[in-house]
Amino acid sequence: MRAACYIRVSTAEQNSALQVAELQQYIAARGWELAAVYEDTMSGSKSSRPGLNRMMADARARRIDAVCCWKLDRFGRSMVDCLNHIQTLESCGVRFIAITQGLDTDQQNPASRFLLHVLGAAAEFERSLIRERVSAGMREAKKAGKALGRPRLIFNRDAVHELRRKGVSIARISQQLGIGVGTVARTLASAA
């Protein structure tokens, strides 16, 4: 079995040596091949991390058979992201193992199916809490009289057309009127 290690620390001051040593020992004790080590030094709340992205690409390319992680929270802080990544690994036929917590998505283990359902339920609960907090925040902002959504851009469309008739470039019109190049181009195209 080709096993990969995924290691993450939040800051450069933290040491990943313990994670590396325990993961390598775990893989060696089973007689597996250490295929690769992927490492990130950043928050686990980020769903896109360079080491994680490379590991997921290698899983999709079937270069690895298992991903070993020291603890689930090293894999990610968001339950939703963790579950999405684990489900992607599973769909690629790649086993996920958090060695210090006994989490293993091996298909031969009925407890692993249960684990994925529990993780799925927890992720759905987390998504619901996030939606609830966002809705509550929006209601409070409305009560406080705050404008919600993207601000409506107000500009003089006639000025865009007049400047263009004078031969002014789209980029220069954008600068002069303080609006985006795309806005200028769409305004000109809509009149054509």
Phi, psi and omega in degrees: 000134178267109183252140177249150175255135171245124184235137178217134168235154185280327183225161180294339180286340180279150183253129180265004186302320180297314178300312182301310183299313182292323179293316179296321178296317179301313181294315180296321182297336180263357180074022180274161176271132175279104185282319184192158174238124179247131185224140175231144172240085180188172181299142176284353179282346177281124181281340178245115179226142185306310181296316179298317180298317178296319180296316180296323178296319178292326176295315179297328180275003178062035178273347180226154180251339181210149174242122178252132181230149183294310178216156180302323181290345173283333179285325178175156180267331181273124179299323180298311180296317178303310182297317179301316180293319179295319178295323176296315178302314181300318180293338177269001182078022182254128181280142176248131181226125170256102196294327183276350183247358180070022177272126183210124182267025178306128182296336180283352185254112181299332179295333180293322177299316178299316180302314180296324177292320178296315178298321178298317179295318179295320179295318178296320177298317179297317178299319179296318179297319179297313178301318181297316180294320179296315179298317179297318179297321179292320178299317180294320179296319178297316179300325181279000177083015180278142177283135181250157178087184179288138178293141179283126181278123180247124178210166183270104180297325179297324179295323177300310182295320180296315179296321180293321178298330179279000177090011179287138181291159179300318180297319181290321176300316179303313180295313184297321184265353179070035178234164183289154178300319179298321178296317179297314183297317179295321179298315180292321181291326182290337180272345184284000000 
